[in-house]
Amino acid sequence: MQREPNPAIEADRMHDWGVMIRLLGDTDQRPWTVDEIVRDREADQIAREDTLDAILRLTGAGLIQPTKDNLVFPTRAALYFDRIAG
């Protein structure tokens, strides 16, 4: 039997991807601050909490690395995945 997709999980994945796109984009700046990511996504009507939660999930997954001065970088693993998947 096939399961129905969980809307909450799908929304989390969408938010995670929205953050990663900004960090991995060729034309975008690097590094981003957490506040810049939040403001950029708020312009697309994405709630601050959704972006902050995505940053926490991505950090826990080892795909982004925040610094003490509030900068956020993609990890080597994220950059490598982007290169092979892109």
DAWOWO-V841404 format. One record per residue. N is the residue number from 0. RES is the residue in one small letter. SS is DSSP state (alpha for helix, beta for strand, coil for the rest). Layout:
# DAWOWO-V841404
N;RES;SS + N;RES;SS
This chain:
# DAWOWO-V841404
0;m;coil + 1;q;coil + 2;r;coil + 3;e;coil + 4;p;coil + 5;n;coil + 6;p;alpha + 7;a;alpha + 8;i;alpha + 9;e;alpha + 10;a;alpha + 11;d;alpha + 12;r;alpha + 13;m;alpha + 14;h;alpha + 15;d;alpha + 16;w;alpha + 17;g;alpha + 18;v;alpha + 19;m;alpha + 20;i;alpha + 21;r;alpha + 22;l;alpha + 23;l;alpha + 24;g;coil + 25;d;coil + 26;t;coil + 27;d;coil + 28;q;coil + 29;r;coil + 30;p;coil + 31;w;beta + 32;t;beta + 33;v;alpha + 34;d;alpha + 35;e;alpha + 36;i;alpha + 37;v;alpha + 38;r;alpha + 39;d;alpha + 40;r;alpha + 41;e;alpha + 42;a;coil + 43;d;coil + 44;q;coil + 45;i;coil + 46;a;coil + 47;r;alpha + 48;e;alpha + 49;d;alpha + 50;t;alpha + 51;l;alpha + 52;d;alpha + 53;a;alpha + 54;i;alpha + 55;l;alpha + 56;r;alpha + 57;l;alpha + 58;t;alpha + 59;g;alpha + 60;a;coil + 61;g;coil + 62;l;coil + 63;i;beta + 64;q;beta + 65;p;beta + 66;t;coil + 67;k;coil + 68;d;coil + 69;n;coil + 70;l;beta + 71;v;beta + 72;f;beta + 73;p;beta + 74;t;coil + 75;r;alpha + 76;a;alpha + 77;a;alpha + 78;l;alpha + 79;y;alpha + 80;f;alpha + 81;d;alpha + 82;r;alpha + 83;i;alpha + 84;a;alpha + 85;g;coil
